């Protein structure tokens, strides 16, 4: 059964409850820009998603929307011959993914951390020796 939906957000999750919930399905979809209307203070972009929904509960996930999308401007419409209930619409910013790192960079970063730890140990040891020399000669130790 073909259905079209318009105006979905950055990471939009639509939950549909069909007439007979057999099993939950999750579908990742791509949208296509269908129309653009430009106004002096903004624009309306209509995106279409066409999907064959299986019978039962279905979650549609669309991730191909602009990051600056105002979730409050979201409108969803659908066309279908069968009865469909839109259970929920959830617009979220995409999760930041950790960029892949090159093994050489990881090794260099670890080497710098090790070097820093060694320098901190050396500073601590030299401070301890200076304190011992000061105490050995009977000079008062001043703080602060």
MIZAMI-227625 format. One record per residue (C-alpha): residue number from 0; residue in three letters; z negated, y negated, x negated. Coordinates in Angstrom, 1 decimal, always signed. Last residue first. Layout:
% residues N
+-----+-----+--------+--------+--------+
|   k |   r |      z |      y |      x |
+-----+-----+--------+--------+--------+
| NUM | ALA |      Z |      Y |      X |
...
+-----+-----+--------+--------+--------+
This chain:
% residues 144
+-----+-----+--------+--------+--------+
|   k |   r |      z |      y |      x |
+-----+-----+--------+--------+--------+
| 143 | UNK |  -49.8 |  -30.7 |  -51.9 |
| 142 | UNK |  -52.2 |  -28.5 |  -53.9 |
| 141 | UNK |  -53.8 |  -29.3 |  -57.2 |
| 140 | UNK |  -54.7 |  -26.6 |  -59.7 |
| 139 | UNK |  -57.3 |  -27.8 |  -62.2 |
| 138 | UNK |  -56.5 |  -27.1 |  -65.8 |
| 137 | UNK |  -58.6 |  -24.3 |  -67.2 |
| 136 | UNK |  -56.1 |  -23.1 |  -69.8 |
| 135 | UNK |  -55.9 |  -19.7 |  -68.1 |
| 134 | UNK |  -55.6 |  -21.1 |  -64.6 |
| 133 | UNK |  -52.5 |  -23.2 |  -65.6 |
| 132 | UNK |  -50.9 |  -20.2 |  -67.4 |
| 131 | UNK |  -51.6 |  -18.0 |  -64.3 |
| 130 | UNK |  -50.0 |  -20.6 |  -62.0 |
| 129 | UNK |  -46.9 |  -20.8 |  -64.2 |
| 128 | UNK |  -46.6 |  -17.1 |  -64.2 |
| 127 | UNK |  -46.9 |  -16.9 |  -60.4 |
| 126 | UNK |  -44.2 |  -19.6 |  -60.0 |
| 125 | UNK |  -41.9 |  -17.7 |  -62.4 |
| 124 | UNK |  -42.3 |  -14.5 |  -60.4 |
| 123 | UNK |  -41.7 |  -16.2 |  -57.1 |
| 122 | UNK |  -38.6 |  -18.0 |  -58.5 |
| 121 | UNK |  -37.3 |  -14.6 |  -59.9 |
| 120 | UNK |  -37.9 |  -12.9 |  -56.5 |
| 119 | UNK |  -36.0 |  -15.7 |  -54.7 |
| 118 | UNK |  -33.2 |  -15.4 |  -57.2 |
| 117 | UNK |  -33.0 |  -11.6 |  -56.7 |
| 116 | UNK |  -32.9 |  -12.1 |  -52.9 |
| 115 | UNK |  -30.1 |  -14.7 |  -53.2 |
| 114 | UNK |  -28.1 |  -12.3 |  -55.4 |
| 113 | UNK |  -28.5 |   -9.5 |  -52.8 |
| 112 | UNK |  -27.4 |  -11.8 |  -50.0 |
| 111 | UNK |  -24.4 |  -12.9 |  -52.2 |
| 110 | UNK |  -23.5 |   -9.2 |  -52.9 |
| 109 | UNK |  -23.8 |   -8.4 |  -49.1 |
| 108 | UNK |  -21.4 |  -11.3 |  -48.3 |
| 107 | UNK |  -19.0 |  -10.2 |  -51.0 |
| 106 | UNK |  -19.0 |   -6.6 |  -49.7 |
| 105 | UNK |  -18.4 |   -7.8 |  -46.1 |
| 104 | UNK |  -15.6 |  -10.0 |  -47.3 |
| 103 | UNK |  -13.9 |   -7.2 |  -49.2 |
| 102 | UNK |  -14.2 |   -4.9 |  -46.1 |
| 101 | UNK |  -12.3 |   -7.5 |  -44.0 |
| 100 | UNK |  -14.1 |   -8.6 |  -40.9 |
|  99 | UNK |  -13.0 |   -8.2 |  -37.3 |
|  98 | UNK |  -13.9 |  -11.0 |  -35.0 |
|  97 | UNK |  -17.0 |  -10.5 |  -32.9 |
|  96 | UNK |  -15.9 |  -10.8 |  -29.3 |
|  95 | UNK |  -17.0 |  -13.6 |  -27.1 |
|  94 | UNK |  -17.4 |  -12.5 |  -23.6 |
|  93 | UNK |  -15.0 |  -13.9 |  -21.1 |
|  92 | UNK |  -16.3 |  -16.7 |  -18.8 |
|  91 | UNK |  -17.2 |  -15.2 |  -15.4 |
|  90 | UNK |  -15.8 |  -15.5 |  -11.8 |
|  89 | UNK |  -17.2 |  -13.0 |   -9.3 |
|  88 | UNK |  -15.6 |  -12.5 |   -5.9 |
|  87 | UNK |  -17.3 |  -10.1 |   -3.5 |
|  86 | UNK |  -16.7 |   -7.6 |   -0.7 |
|  85 | UNK |  -13.2 |   -8.5 |   +0.3 |
|  84 | UNK |  -12.6 |   -6.3 |   +3.3 |
|  83 | UNK |   -9.2 |   -4.6 |   +3.9 |
|  82 | UNK |   -7.7 |   -3.5 |   +7.1 |
|  81 | UNK |   -4.2 |   -2.0 |   +6.6 |
|  80 | UNK |   -0.9 |   -3.8 |   +6.7 |
|  79 | UNK |   -1.8 |   -6.0 |   +3.8 |
|  78 | UNK |   -1.6 |   -9.6 |   +2.6 |
|  77 | UNK |   -4.4 |  -11.1 |   +0.6 |
|  76 | UNK |   -5.9 |  -14.5 |   +0.0 |
|  75 | UNK |   -8.4 |  -15.6 |   -2.7 |
|  74 | UNK |   -9.4 |  -19.2 |   -3.4 |
|  73 | UNK |  -11.1 |  -20.4 |   -6.6 |
|  72 | UNK |  -11.9 |  -24.1 |   -7.0 |
|  71 | UNK |  -15.6 |  -23.4 |   -7.5 |
|  70 | UNK |  -14.7 |  -21.2 |  -10.6 |
|  69 | UNK |  -13.3 |  -24.3 |  -12.4 |
|  68 | UNK |  -10.9 |  -22.8 |  -14.9 |
|  67 | UNK |  -11.4 |  -24.0 |  -18.5 |
|  66 | UNK |  -10.8 |  -20.6 |  -20.1 |
|  65 | UNK |   -7.3 |  -20.2 |  -18.6 |
|  64 | UNK |   -6.7 |  -17.0 |  -16.6 |
|  63 | UNK |   -5.5 |  -13.6 |  -17.9 |
|  62 | UNK |   -8.6 |  -11.5 |  -17.4 |
|  61 | UNK |   -8.1 |  -10.0 |  -14.0 |
|  60 | UNK |  -10.4 |   -7.2 |  -12.9 |
|  59 | UNK |   -9.9 |   -5.5 |   -9.5 |
|  58 | UNK |  -12.8 |   -3.4 |   -8.2 |
|  57 | UNK |  -11.9 |   -0.8 |   -5.6 |
|  56 | UNK |  -13.9 |   +0.9 |   -2.9 |
|  55 | UNK |  -12.0 |   +3.5 |   -0.9 |
|  54 | UNK |   -8.4 |   +4.3 |   -0.5 |
|  53 | UNK |   -6.3 |   +3.5 |   -3.6 |
|  52 | UNK |   -5.0 |   +0.0 |   -3.9 |
|  51 | UNK |   -1.4 |   -0.5 |   -4.8 |
|  50 | UNK |   -1.4 |   -3.9 |   -6.5 |
|  49 | UNK |   +0.5 |   -7.2 |   -6.5 |
|  48 | UNK |   -1.3 |  -10.1 |   -8.2 |
|  47 | UNK |   +0.0 |  -13.6 |   -7.6 |
|  46 | UNK |   -1.1 |  -16.8 |   -9.2 |
|  45 | UNK |   -1.0 |  -20.2 |   -7.5 |
|  44 | UNK |   -1.7 |  -23.2 |   -9.7 |
|  43 | UNK |   -3.0 |  -26.4 |   -8.1 |
|  42 | UNK |   -3.0 |  -29.5 |  -10.3 |
|  41 | UNK |   -5.2 |  -32.4 |  -11.2 |
|  40 | UNK |   -5.9 |  -36.1 |  -10.6 |
|  39 | UNK |   -2.4 |  -37.5 |  -10.0 |
|  38 | UNK |   -1.3 |  -34.2 |   -8.3 |
|  37 | UNK |   +0.8 |  -31.4 |   -9.7 |
|  36 | UNK |   +1.7 |  -28.4 |   -7.6 |
|  35 | UNK |   +2.4 |  -25.1 |   -9.5 |
|  34 | UNK |   +3.8 |  -21.9 |   -8.0 |
|  33 | UNK |   +4.0 |  -18.2 |   -8.6 |
|  32 | UNK |   +2.2 |  -17.8 |  -11.9 |
|  31 | UNK |   +1.9 |  -14.0 |  -12.5 |
|  30 | UNK |   -1.4 |  -12.1 |  -12.7 |
|  29 | UNK |   -2.3 |   -9.2 |  -14.8 |
|  28 | UNK |   -4.6 |   -6.4 |  -13.6 |
|  27 | UNK |   -7.4 |   -4.1 |  -14.7 |
|  26 | UNK |   -8.3 |   -1.6 |  -12.0 |
|  25 | UNK |  -11.7 |   -0.1 |  -11.3 |
|  24 | UNK |  -12.0 |   +2.7 |   -8.7 |
|  23 | UNK |  -15.0 |   +3.7 |   -6.6 |
|  22 | UNK |  -14.7 |   +7.0 |   -4.8 |
|  21 | UNK |  -14.1 |   +8.1 |   -1.2 |
|  20 | UNK |  -14.9 |   +4.9 |   +0.7 |
|  19 | UNK |  -13.1 |   +5.2 |   +4.0 |
|  18 | UNK |  -11.8 |   +2.0 |   +5.5 |
|  17 | UNK |  -11.5 |   +0.1 |   +2.2 |
|  16 | UNK |  -14.1 |   -2.0 |   +0.6 |
|  15 | UNK |  -12.6 |   -4.3 |   -2.0 |
|  14 | UNK |  -14.5 |   -5.8 |   -4.9 |
|  13 | UNK |  -12.8 |   -8.6 |   -6.7 |
|  12 | UNK |  -13.8 |   -9.3 |  -10.3 |
|  11 | UNK |  -12.3 |  -12.3 |  -11.9 |
|  10 | UNK |  -12.4 |  -12.9 |  -15.6 |
|   9 | UNK |  -10.7 |  -16.3 |  -16.0 |
|   8 | UNK |  -10.2 |  -16.9 |  -12.2 |
|   7 | UNK |   -8.0 |  -15.7 |   -9.3 |
|   6 | UNK |   -5.9 |  -18.0 |   -7.2 |
|   5 | UNK |   -3.6 |  -15.6 |   -5.2 |
|   4 | UNK |   -3.7 |  -12.0 |   -4.1 |
|   3 | UNK |   -0.8 |   -9.8 |   -3.1 |
|   2 | UNK |   -1.2 |   -6.3 |   -1.5 |
|   1 | UNK |   +1.1 |   -3.3 |   -1.6 |
|   0 | UNK |   +0.0 |   +0.0 |   +0.0 |
+-----+-----+--------+--------+--------+
